[in-house]
Amino acid sequence: MLDLVLRGCRLPDRDGIADLAIADGRIVAIGPASAPARETIDVAGRLVTPGLVEAHIHLDKALLADRVSGSAGTPAEAIRLTGLAKRGFTVDDIASRARRVLDLAVAAGTTAMRAHVEVDPIVGLAGMDAILPLQREYAPAIDIQLCAFAQEGIVKSPGTEALLRRALAMGAALVGGCPYNDTDAVRHIEVVFALAGEFGVDADFHVDFSDEPEHLHVREIVRQTIRARWQGRVAVGHLTELAALPGAEQAALIAELADAGIGVISLPLTDLYLMGRRDTRNVRRGLTPIRRLLEAGIPVALASNNIQNPFTPVGTADPAHLTFVGAVAAHMGTPEHLRDLVAAVTTHPARILNLRDYGCAPGRRADLVVWECQRVEEIVTSLPPRCLVVKAGRVTVELERRLVERWRSTGAG
């Protein structure tokens, strides 16, 4: 017997209507479902996509608006303000704020997430101690990859390398670096790759968070990716300096990224908020060139990064909102581009996170979202509600909504 049948589904890459048959947490067939099922739900021609994937978020430093004075005007100021707030973090405090963000993400239809957990002498391993239990608690609704992340540097912050190693031994799934915030960026990158090789994990870098091509540490990351034969296992976030390069130089670097199999994660809310602060006219958007990266075959994800803290004063933990912003900020308004933006919160981040069994196909894990719309483009243009969320073949979220338009019944008088 099947566990679940979703009848009358519209799928992103399939014409017409189909049923999804699900058993043992996986899609077993697409087409007319004839076998009996424990639960059958008619979605009445609504769009069904794979679950949303959040490729880059900081659960441990979310929701700090009530404890920092003022708003950051530069990345350096955001790091400083957050560093001050971190001195007051406790395991319970981190867990409480992270739980609020996870609840938002699950309700939005996010079924997989990569969360960067800061590991440094300021906060120690409190972030790991707080979020590892949440990873287990929320497993029925969302898969959480934890990235042990060196926000405060490695070379300039002695003891961080040992803490990263301990975090990886505790269960972090990958290691993350921030070379622009260290005194020796090349050594920082070397340490991250050494840890990735030692533990056999992926690497994810916050890279060149600046308006001008002042650092371009991504070139060193490309070199070390190829040297370590870590193609397909490295991601870079922000990558804002790439947008400031002349066309030919930009194209050459994009080709290098493609050859190295490096994924790119754009963080539009943070980058739009903090970039271009010194511009007094024609203020730059400060986004990595999403369209050119996609044209080169590079997987590009849109991600939340920070939720209501000095880096980003807004945030809902809803990846669909990022597609809405990206359509405007990245000049992506054609039907093809709108579908690319949906891919940037579904299939592209799944590829970056190396989610091998992701997608709407037989044999794939039944992590799905049912949308209150019929076309993929409407996810971006209309931000439709999520009617159902399915994780590993079980309905985890169901929307019940009642709208009463009282004005219609009151009459003109």
C-alpha angles and dihedrals in degrees: 000000000000119000097216139003122194106200126202099018126169109211125203097241101030132078121231130002127318140172122238114218114200132189134162091006096303140095106255101176143005117208136049106352113217103162119094118259136198089232130019122188124186107214090186100225097316122148117265121196135171113273118283117262122215104204101184128021137143108221093169096060100034125123099024098138092109095055107044126077114232130342126286118252097188137028089250091054091048090053091048095048093046091047090056091049091048091064088071097046119122130183091253092047093051092046093050094052094041091052091056091053093046090053089054092047095049092049089052092057100259109153099169132036142176110212122191111219115197114233116186143117091275098061101011112195096327091115092055091045090052101043103038091071089047089052088059095041094051096041093106089060108028140014110228122199111199117213116199099223131197101207094158095051132258106235095042092041108057114207095033095104091056091048091051089052091051091048090053090050089051092057111280107153097213144000128250134200139194107200095172089065097053136081094235110034096180093053090046090055091046092054092050092051091046091054091045090054094044093053097031094237138133124263128226123188134197095216139191099339095186143106096236130048091256098138113010090187086165088083090062090046089054091050094049093044090058093041091053092041087234096143111154091020101080132080132182125205129207097005087178095152090067089072091059096058122102113261099259094045091046092051091050093051092047089054089052091052091051092049090050092050092235119162121218125218117198116202101197101177095051095038095048089047100049105028124085093027093138094049113105095184135021089019111210123240091226096213126138110251097268098177095050092047091051092048088056091056095252115145108243122192129193111216140178100233100178131019116210102329136112092289094051122010092196135048142137102190087237110129091200089067089060091058089053091053092041093055090061101034096044096039093242107148108130119101090252092051092047089055089048089056091053088050087054090066097037125024100017097053089043087058092047091050089047093236096173099187098045125127147057100289137103111282094024123117112271097241102143146159125210111206130203090240141064106226130059092229090061090068087070101033099044108019091223122203119263108243096189138005119200123195120188090341097310126105105244102169129030123181118222111184132173121187118188114191096200093174091068092061098045095073129224093290 
